[in-house]
């Protein structure tokens, strides 16, 4: 018996939603404690003692008992009490199934991509769509290894990949385009470098205002 380590795709925090949501809750808790001048450890203690949805509190799930807080309580409620592990696991599984059911109402499965497919991908969720090519399917779910025309390798989730019918840009074409642009720039520089430009002073006549003539 061991652990199966499955990493999430880059820039796809949604696949690690439970940990991301917990970090957000802790940040808000610490921020409010600082604003109110309260002890952050007391806030964390109350959080661990708060029951979850259709489940016991985190302290009860870990230690089979409630923790002593600043709220008065009877001693019997602080005694260890073994819970039903199978019942807890069943409730947690049912809760995840309900979340999946609500999520699937507004989502649809995306078609799988094959090696050498031309795609557009995002470096980040709000970035522009750059061209690339699918190399292979990654070991993690809905993740692909892609290559850019410059030869860079990235890993991206299927959500950040858009299949296109455009022609694939080869590395040789990019090198030729860069060389042509460099030559054009040299020609433009040479043509303009033959005649140096000077800033000339205006030769038009200046007419003084009448008040200045009278004062003189």
C-alpha positions as CSV (number, residue, x, y, z in Angstrom):
1,X,0.0,0.0,0.0
2,X,1.4,3.4,-1.0
3,X,0.7,6.7,-2.6
4,X,0.2,7.6,-6.3
5,X,1.7,11.0,-7.0
6,X,-0.3,12.7,-9.9
7,X,0.9,16.2,-10.7
8,X,-1.4,18.8,-12.2
9,X,-0.9,20.6,-15.5
10,X,0.9,24.0,-15.5
11,X,-1.4,27.0,-15.1
12,X,-4.3,24.7,-14.4
13,X,-5.0,25.2,-10.7
14,X,-8.5,23.9,-11.0
15,X,-7.2,20.3,-11.0
16,X,-5.8,20.9,-7.6
17,X,-8.8,22.8,-6.3
18,X,-9.0,21.4,-2.8
19,X,-5.5,22.6,-1.9
20,X,-6.0,25.9,-3.6
21,X,-9.3,26.5,-1.8
22,X,-7.7,25.7,1.6
23,X,-4.9,28.1,0.9
24,X,-7.4,30.8,0.1
25,X,-9.4,30.2,3.3
26,X,-6.2,30.4,5.4
27,X,-5.1,33.6,3.8
28,X,-8.4,35.2,4.5
29,X,-8.4,34.0,8.0
30,X,-4.9,35.4,8.7
31,X,-5.8,38.7,7.0
32,X,-8.9,39.2,9.1
33,X,-7.1,38.2,12.3
34,X,-4.5,40.9,11.6
35,X,-7.1,43.5,10.8
36,X,-9.0,42.8,14.1
37,X,-5.8,42.4,16.2
38,X,-6.8,38.8,17.1
39,X,-4.6,35.8,17.7
40,X,-4.3,33.9,14.4
41,X,-3.7,30.6,16.3
42,X,-7.1,31.0,18.0
43,X,-8.7,31.5,14.5
44,X,-7.0,28.3,13.2
45,X,-8.2,26.4,16.3
46,X,-11.8,27.4,15.7
47,X,-11.5,26.5,12.1
48,X,-10.3,23.0,13.0
49,X,-13.2,22.6,15.4
50,X,-15.9,23.7,12.9
51,X,-17.9,20.8,11.3
52,X,-17.7,20.3,7.6
53,X,-20.6,19.9,5.2
54,X,-22.3,16.6,6.2
55,X,-19.1,15.6,8.0
56,X,-17.4,16.0,11.4
57,X,-14.9,18.7,12.1
58,X,-11.2,18.3,10.8
59,X,-10.1,17.7,14.4
60,X,-12.7,14.9,14.8
61,X,-11.7,13.3,11.5
62,X,-8.0,13.4,12.6
63,X,-8.1,12.8,16.4
64,X,-11.6,11.4,17.0
65,X,-12.4,14.2,19.4
66,X,-13.2,17.9,19.6
67,X,-10.6,20.5,20.7
68,X,-10.8,22.8,23.7
69,X,-11.4,26.4,22.6
70,X,-12.3,29.6,24.2
71,X,-16.0,28.7,23.9
72,X,-17.2,27.0,27.2
73,X,-18.3,23.4,26.8
74,X,-18.8,20.3,28.9
75,X,-16.0,17.7,29.5
76,X,-18.0,14.8,27.9
77,X,-17.8,16.5,24.5
78,X,-14.0,16.6,24.7
79,X,-13.6,12.9,25.2
80,X,-12.4,10.8,22.3
81,X,-15.1,9.0,20.4
82,X,-14.3,6.6,17.5
83,X,-16.3,7.3,14.4
84,X,-17.5,5.1,11.6
85,X,-14.7,5.2,9.1
86,X,-16.6,3.5,6.3
87,X,-19.6,5.9,6.8
88,X,-17.3,8.9,6.6
89,X,-15.6,7.6,3.4
90,X,-19.0,7.0,1.8
91,X,-20.1,10.5,2.6
92,X,-16.9,12.0,1.2
93,X,-17.3,10.0,-2.0
94,X,-20.9,11.0,-2.4
95,X,-20.0,14.6,-1.9
96,X,-17.4,14.4,-4.7
97,X,-19.9,12.7,-7.0
98,X,-22.4,15.6,-6.3
99,X,-19.8,18.1,-7.2
100,X,-18.9,16.3,-10.4
101,X,-22.6,16.1,-11.3
102,X,-23.0,19.9,-11.0
103,X,-19.8,20.6,-12.9
104,X,-20.7,18.3,-15.8
105,X,-24.0,20.2,-16.4
106,X,-22.1,23.2,-17.9
107,X,-19.1,21.3,-19.4
108,X,-18.4,19.0,-22.3
109,X,-15.5,16.6,-23.1
110,X,-12.9,17.9,-25.5
111,X,-11.7,15.6,-28.4
112,X,-8.3,14.0,-27.9
113,X,-5.3,15.2,-29.8
114,X,-2.9,13.1,-31.8
115,X,0.8,13.5,-32.3
116,X,1.8,16.0,-35.0
117,X,-1.5,17.9,-34.7
118,X,-1.2,21.6,-35.3
119,X,-2.6,23.6,-32.3
120,X,-2.7,27.0,-30.7
121,X,-1.8,27.1,-27.0
122,X,-1.6,29.7,-24.2
123,X,1.6,30.3,-22.2
124,X,-0.8,31.4,-19.4
125,X,-4.6,31.4,-19.1
126,X,-4.8,35.1,-20.1
127,X,-2.0,35.1,-22.7
128,X,-2.1,35.1,-26.5
129,X,-2.5,32.0,-28.6
130,X,0.8,30.8,-30.1
131,X,1.3,28.1,-32.7
132,X,2.6,24.7,-31.7
133,X,2.6,21.0,-32.5
134,X,1.5,18.0,-30.3
135,X,4.4,15.7,-29.5
136,X,2.7,13.1,-27.3
137,X,0.1,12.6,-24.6
138,X,1.6,13.3,-21.2
139,X,1.3,10.8,-18.3
140,X,-1.1,13.0,-16.4
141,X,-4.8,13.2,-17.3
142,X,-5.8,15.6,-20.1
143,X,-2.2,16.8,-20.4
144,X,-0.1,17.0,-23.6
145,X,3.5,17.7,-24.4
146,X,3.8,20.3,-27.2
147,X,6.6,21.9,-29.2
148,X,6.8,25.4,-30.6
149,X,8.3,26.2,-34.1
150,X,11.4,27.5,-32.2
151,X,11.9,24.1,-30.6
152,X,10.7,24.9,-27.1
153,X,8.9,22.1,-25.2
154,X,5.9,22.8,-23.0
155,X,3.3,20.8,-21.0
156,X,-0.3,22.1,-21.2
157,X,-3.7,21.0,-20.2
158,X,-6.2,20.1,-23.0
159,X,-8.3,23.2,-21.9
160,X,-5.5,25.5,-23.0
161,X,-5.0,23.8,-26.4
162,X,-7.0,24.7,-29.6
163,X,-6.8,22.4,-32.6
164,X,-6.4,24.3,-35.9
165,X,-6.2,23.4,-39.6
166,X,-3.4,25.8,-40.4
167,X,-0.1,24.7,-41.9
168,X,2.8,23.8,-39.6
169,X,5.6,26.3,-39.4
170,X,8.9,24.5,-39.9
171,X,12.1,25.5,-38.1
172,X,13.9,26.1,-41.5
173,X,11.1,28.5,-42.6
174,X,11.6,30.6,-39.4
175,X,15.4,30.8,-39.9
176,X,14.9,31.9,-43.5
177,X,12.3,34.5,-42.5
178,X,14.6,35.9,-39.8
179,X,17.5,36.0,-42.2
180,X,15.5,37.9,-44.8
181,X,14.3,40.4,-42.2
182,X,17.8,40.9,-41.1
183,X,19.0,41.6,-44.6
184,X,16.1,44.0,-45.3
185,X,17.1,45.9,-42.1
186,X,20.7,46.2,-43.2
187,X,19.6,47.6,-46.6
188,X,17.4,50.2,-45.0
189,X,20.2,51.1,-42.6
190,X,22.7,51.5,-45.5
191,X,20.5,53.7,-47.6
192,X,19.7,56.1,-44.8
193,X,23.3,56.2,-43.6
194,X,24.5,57.8,-46.8
195,X,22.9,61.2,-46.2
196,X,23.2,62.4,-42.6
197,X,20.3,64.4,-41.4
198,X,20.7,67.8,-39.7
199,X,18.2,69.9,-37.8
200,X,18.0,73.3,-39.7
201,X,16.9,76.6,-38.2
202,X,13.8,78.2,-39.7
203,X,14.6,81.0,-42.3
204,X,11.2,82.7,-42.2
205,X,11.1,86.4,-41.2
206,X,10.0,87.2,-37.7
207,X,7.7,90.2,-37.3
208,X,7.9,91.8,-33.8
209,X,4.7,92.8,-32.1
210,X,3.7,96.5,-32.2
211,X,4.1,97.0,-28.5
212,X,7.7,96.0,-28.7
213,X,8.4,98.5,-31.6
214,X,6.8,101.4,-29.6
215,X,8.9,100.6,-26.5
216,X,12.1,100.7,-28.6
